[in-house]
């Protein structure tokens, strides 16, 4: 068993990094779709930044899919329910075979990725077409597909979190888990939008974006960080207090073997944003947004680390070459894909009918 855990470690480290950066793109896509469906007036100035970040979704999700498929071929042991010997001796997992089986698992993954990528492709297409159009038909199409996508997203995001993260420990479950993973990806996506926007502004682009836009992104970073904490506490407190053996072992493992990343992530994802972003004036100062943003992103990387590592490698964890190398590789790939996409189209979505409102957005 110990050998399995050590063999799992490089795979698990790779999977944590692959999932984390895919999750940023997916969270950004959800935020983009919400703004499209709500016909928000403040955000069109940021749409091209969001479209750039979501370009990573398809390559990022396909890399995650390859890792899942290799697990199904028994080339890694991230998901113990994929091992027929384990299932034969485990009554609990045997009861879940209807849902946890390799063909169904990979088929569901293809549906999730296909749906997300299809929406992203058409939304980007309509967004660029709107710049050249004489009417707002593309804008209306974008509104309709965004509203439809959000329904699809709510269901698939929850099921994805059960499949790709929760089933790594098939004995444990939480009814709140889909929301918890959503809050993590949502705040990570919004934070990335803020950081990329500030970087592009520092290079002289996005001249229509002002400190009120940055302030609003800061508000979302703060609000969703508090929402994440509320979900974390709801999940932790109920399970810890009820003390049911098959549930509470999940947190006992993390508190005993992972106390530094477990409590460290709580400080990074809750206390730090609370202290820095609570002040309204600080949310207009780029330095504070960058500082809070970097801590929030690293904190949510630790969050994904905490969700995946204990179930995959037990107490055999340390931050080594696999973790640093995996994170660095996906970070580099993410930056390359995002900025390559951003460079392909004008950063000013001139055809958007709400663009004027976004340009005049001051308070």
SEDREN-556159 format. One record per residue (C-alpha): x, y, z. Coordinates in steps of 0.1 Angstrom, whole numbers, padded with zeros to 4 digits, always signed. Each point is the difference from the previous one (the first is absolute). Layout:
REM SEDREN-556159
XYZ
...
***
This chain:
REM SEDREN-556159
+0000+0000+0000
+0029+0024+0009
+0016-0008-0034
-0033+0008-0017
-0002+0033+0018
+0036+0010-0010
-0007-0011-0036
-0031+0022+0001
+0018+0031+0011
+0013+0013-0033
-0034-0008-0017
-0019+0017+0028
+0023+0031-0001
-0005+0002-0038
-0038-0005+0005
-0003+0028+0026
+0018+0025-0022
-0019-0011-0032
-0034+0002+0018
+0008+0034+0017
+0008+0018-0033
-0029-0016-0018
-0022+0011+0029
+0011+0037-0004
-0011-0001-0036
-0033-0016+0008
-0007+0025+0029
+0007+0028-0024
-0023-0015-0026
-0028-0001+0026
+0006+0036+0010
+0000+0010-0037
-0033-0018-0006
-0016+0016+0030
+0010+0035-0012
-0013-0009-0035
-0033-0014+0013
-0005+0029+0024
+0008+0025-0027
+0023+0017+0025
+0010+0035-0010
+0032+0003+0020
+0019-0030-0014
+0001+0002-0039
+0034+0018+0002
+0014-0032+0016
-0016-0025-0024
+0031-0005-0022
+0021-0007+0031
-0026-0027+0011
-0001-0015-0035
+0038-0002+0001
+0001-0018+0033
-0028-0025-0011
+0021-0010-0030
+0020-0022+0024
-0032-0020+0009
+0002-0025-0029
+0037-0009+0001
-0001+0001+0038
-0030-0023+0002
+0013-0024-0026
+0032-0004+0020
-0021-0008+0031
-0019-0025-0022
+0032-0017-0011
+0010-0005+0037
-0035-0014+0008
+0002-0023-0030
+0035-0012+0010
-0014-0008+0034
-0027-0020-0017
+0027-0020-0017
+0017-0006+0034
+0031+0020-0009
-0005+0019+0032
-0020-0007+0032
-0016+0033+0007
-0035-0015+0001
-0001-0032+0021
-0035-0009-0011
+0015-0007-0035
+0019-0030+0014
-0022-0031-0003
+0018-0017+0030
-0008+0029+0023
-0037+0000-0011
-0002-0038+0005
+0009+0004+0037
-0018+0033+0007
-0038-0002+0005
-0004+0038+0001
+0017+0005-0034
-0019-0030-0014
-0032+0019+0008
+0011+0029-0021
+0010-0019-0031
-0030+0012-0019
+0015+0035+0001
+0037-0006+0005
+0009-0021-0030
+0027+0009-0025
-0021+0002-0032
-0026+0022+0016
+0026+0021+0017
+0019+0008-0032
-0033+0005-0020
-0012+0025+0025
+0033+0018-0001
-0003+0004-0038
-0035+0014+0004
+0012+0026+0025
+0030+0011-0020
-0020-0001-0033
-0027+0022+0014
+0023+0026+0016
+0022+0002-0031
-0029+0003-0024
-0015+0030+0020
+0035+0016+0001
+0005-0004-0037
-0034+0015-0010
+0001+0028+0025
+0034+0011-0012
-0012-0002-0036
-0031+0021+0006
+0020+0025+0021
+0025+0006-0028
-0027+0000-0027
-0019+0027+0020
+0030+0024-0006
-0007-0001-0038
-0038-0001+0001
-0025+0027-0007
-0026-0013+0024
+0001-0017+0034
-0011-0035-0011
+0033-0016+0011
-0003+0017+0034
-0035-0016+0003
+0013-0034-0010
+0027+0003+0026
-0026+0009+0026
-0021-0031-0008
+0028-0025-0001
+0015+0014+0032
-0033-0005+0019
-0003-0035-0014
+0037-0008+0009
-0005+0011+0036
-0026-0027+0005
+0023-0026-0016
+0029+0013+0021
-0017-0002+0034
-0007-0037-0006
+0033-0010-0017
+0022+0019+0025
-0016-0018+0029
+0003-0034-0017
+0036+0008-0011
+0010+0007+0036
-0015-0033+0012
+0017-0019-0029
+0034+0016-0002
+0007+0010+0036
-0024-0016+0025
+0002-0035-0014
+0038-0001+0007
-0012-0010+0035
-0031-0020-0010
-0010-0008+0037
-0005+0037+0008
-0027+0023-0013
-0013+0035+0007
-0033+0013-0013
+0016+0035-0001
+0030-0009-0021
-0011+0013-0034
-0006+0034+0015
+0033+0000+0018
+0020-0008-0031
-0020+0026-0019
+0008+0027+0025
+0037-0009-0002
+0000+0002-0039
-0021+0031-0001
+0022+0021+0023
+0031-0013-0018
-0014+0010-0034
-0010+0035+0012
+0034+0005+0016
+0017-0010-0033
-0021+0024-0019
+0011+0028+0024
+0037-0009-0002
+0000-0003-0039
-0019+0033-0003
+0024+0019+0023
+0030-0015-0019
-0015+0011-0034
-0008+0035+0013
+0036+0003+0013
+0012-0006-0036
-0023+0027-0014
-0029-0021-0012
-0037+0001+0012
-0001+0038+0002
-0038-0002+0005
+0004-0020+0032
+0001+0023+0031
+0005-0005+0037
-0038-0006+0004
+0003-0032-0020
+0029-0011+0021
-0020+0009+0031
-0029-0022-0011
+0024-0029-0007
+0014+0005+0035
-0035-0001+0014
-0007-0033-0017
+0034-0014+0013
-0010+0011+0035
-0036-0012-0002
+0007-0034-0015
+0029-0006+0024
-0025+0005+0029
-0025-0022-0018
+0027-0027-0003
+0007+0003+0037
-0037-0004+0008
-0002-0032-0020
+0033-0013+0015
-0013+0006+0035
-0034-0015-0008
+0016-0032-0013
+0027-0002+0027
-0021+0009+0031
-0030-0023-0008
+0023-0030-0007
+0023+0007+0029
-0028+0006+0025
-0022-0030-0010
+0032-0022+0003
-0013-0028-0022
+0030-0023-0006
-0003-0004-0038
-0003+0037-0004
+0024+0015+0025
+0030-0021-0011
+0003+0024-0030
+0008+0029+0023
+0020-0020+0026
+0024-0010-0028
+0004+0036-0011
+0004+0014+0035
+0025-0026+0012
+0021-0005-0032
-0006+0032-0019
-0004+0026+0028
+0023+0026-0017
-0017+0000-0034
-0035-0005+0015
+0002+0029+0025
+0023+0020-0023
-0025+0000-0028
-0026+0014+0025
+0022+0029+0008
+0008+0007-0037
-0036-0004-0012
-0019+0017+0028
+0020+0020+0025
+0024+0017-0026
-0028+0011-0024
-0021+0011+0030
+0027+0023+0014
+0012+0014-0034
-0031+0003-0021
-0025+0011+0026
+0011+0036-0003
-0018+0016-0030
+0029+0023-0009
+0025-0029-0001
-0020-0016-0028
+0009+0029-0023
+0037-0004+0006
+0016-0025-0024
+0027-0009+0024
-0025-0013+0026
-0020-0019-0027
+0032-0017-0013
+0012-0009+0035
-0034-0014+0010
-0004-0017-0034
+0033-0019+0002
-0008-0012+0035
-0036-0010-0009
+0013-0020-0031
+0027-0018+0020
-0026-0006+0028
-0024-0017-0025
+0028-0020-0014
+0005-0013+0036
-0037-0006+0001
+0001-0023-0030
+0032-0016+0015
-0020-0007+0032
-0029-0015-0019
+0021-0024-0021
+0033-0008+0017
-0011-0016+0033
-0023-0025-0018
+0026-0008-0027
+0033-0001+0020
-0010-0002+0037
+0026+0015+0023
+0028-0003-0026
-0002+0036-0010
+0027+0027-0003
+0004+0029-0025
+0027-0015-0023
+0011+0000-0036
-0033-0015-0012
-0021+0028+0016
+0022+0029-0010
+0006-0014-0035
-0037-0008-0006
-0011+0035+0012
+0027+0017-0021
-0008-0019-0031
-0037+0007+0001
+0005+0036+0011
+0022+0005-0031
-0024-0017-0023
-0029+0020+0014
+0018+0034-0005
+0010-0010-0036
-0035-0011-0010
-0017+0030+0016
+0022+0027-0014
+0001-0016-0034
-0038+0002-0001
-0001+0035+0014
+0024+0012-0028
-0023-0014-0028
-0028+0026+0003
-0004+0037+0010
-0003+0004+0038
-0028+0025-0005
-0033-0018-0008
-0012+0030-0020
-0031-0016-0014
-0015-0010+0034
-0032+0021+0005
+0008+0004+0037
+0036+0012-0006
-0010+0036+0004
-0014-0007+0035
+0032-0018+0009
+0022+0029-0011
-0020+0024+0021
+0001-0022+0030
+0012+0023+0029
-0010+0003+0036
***
